[in-house]
């Protein structure tokens, strides 16, 4: 996803004075058309387990000639598996364990691939249609961008201002829950999925949150992890004499998994799957991300939905952001 700038004192240009494409800054709310510049392709169920790391080689092995030819026509754009945080064999084993659950994934995540078409001139939707029509391809779609839900950490400097912990309808009755057995989150593990945190924050010291997978986007490019830090605080800030107190301050564990890989913040399904081997039934996976220019729940992405189902089938409770900026999902 790019914006086109005309040469000027503040706009980057090529050496010959021509216009130059500049990446949009999703972290600053520059969502453009809401598309990431990547295609997601899901291969057919007839594709068995392979250890291929790029799609062109797999297409050749499976004799998907039309798929190989289209990739060649496009100049062999970079491809990778959608899920790289764990080996395909381990991912398939997890899916097989969940196969008897009513919430099992509708499709194997081992069949999903990501194609980088950011520098190609073709329209993303047209490219997706071309891939979808190919033998051996079940579906292809233009991936939507991933962005943080809007949180203003300055709203919650002290517990007295944490209105969301009050009784309904203004809050979620956290203060009442603290009076009940297990009401402080005892015995439960929580994993927050987003892209950046200040894991050493003083009000998280007793939890010592750790990174499971991905890269902690906590300083590069001006992104400082304010959102993730606020979320961890709201959930589980220590019950001490500092700042605020979390909704569930006595959690058994607090960990994070990042959809940022050091270059793109798009790998939601990958980050979710990476967390599952270390989670047990009853643990909570919080998906603090949203998709596209309309800020949709991340499960609107087909692969993310399959990852959610895999987590649910393993007994993990999945919670995701929705309705930000007063978006009515029923409209």
C-alpha positions, 0 to 999 in steps of 0.5 A: 500500500503506497501513496504517490508523491509529486516532487517537492521540497518535502516529498521524496523523488527519484533522481530524474525528478519523477514521482515516487511511491512512498509507503503509507504509515499504517501506525499513524492511521494512513490506511489508504484503500485498506489493502496491504499489498500482499495476496493470500492464496490457499491451495487445494486440499489435495496438496499434501504436507511439504517442506517447501518454503516458496510457492514456485517450487511447490507449484512445480512439484505438484505440477500446478503448471498454470500457477507456476506460469502466472508466478513467472509472468509476474516476475516471481514475486517473493512468496512465503508460507502464511505460518512460519512460526512453527513447522508445517508438520507441527501445525498439521499435528495441532490441527489433527488433534483438534479435528474432532472439535466442532470448532476445528479449522475449516481449512488447514493453515498449512495450505495458506501462502502470502505473495508480495505484490507491492511493486507490481502495477496490476490491481490487487483484486484483479490479481486475486481473481486470476489466482483464484481461477487457477487449478490447485488454488481454492481461493485468493484474496487481497490482504487487508492492513493490520492496525492497532485499535485506538487507545489513549493511555493517558485516560487511565493514569490512576485506578480511580479513573478506571471507570471500566472496572466499575459496575454495569452499565458503565463498566464490567464489574471487575471490582465485584469480581475481585470479591469472588473466588478466582475473580482476580484471574488466578490460574489463567494465562493471557496472551496479547497479540499485537505488535509492540509493548514496553515489557519492562514497565514498572507496573508489570514487574510481577508478571514479567511478560515475555515475547513468544514469537515475532519482533517487539516493535517497541522503538523502530520507525517511531513506534514505541509500543504505547498501545500494547503497554496500555492493554497489558496494564488494563488487563493485568497491572500489578496490585501495588502502590504504583499507577493503576491496577489491572482487571485481573491482577493475579493472572498465572501468566502474561505473555505477548505474541507479535504480528510484526516480523521486523518489516511488516505488521501483517502476520496475525494468524502466524502470531496466533498459532505460535502462541497455542503450543504453550497455552492450555484450555481456559487461557485467553488469547486477545487479538488487539488488531483490526483489519482494513480501512473499515477497521473490521474484526481480524477474523474477517481475514479468512486465514485469521478465522481459521487460526481463531477456530484452531485456538477455540478447538484447543479450548483457548478463549479468543477475544478480538477487537471490534467496533472501534471508532463507533463502527456498527458491525450490524449496519 
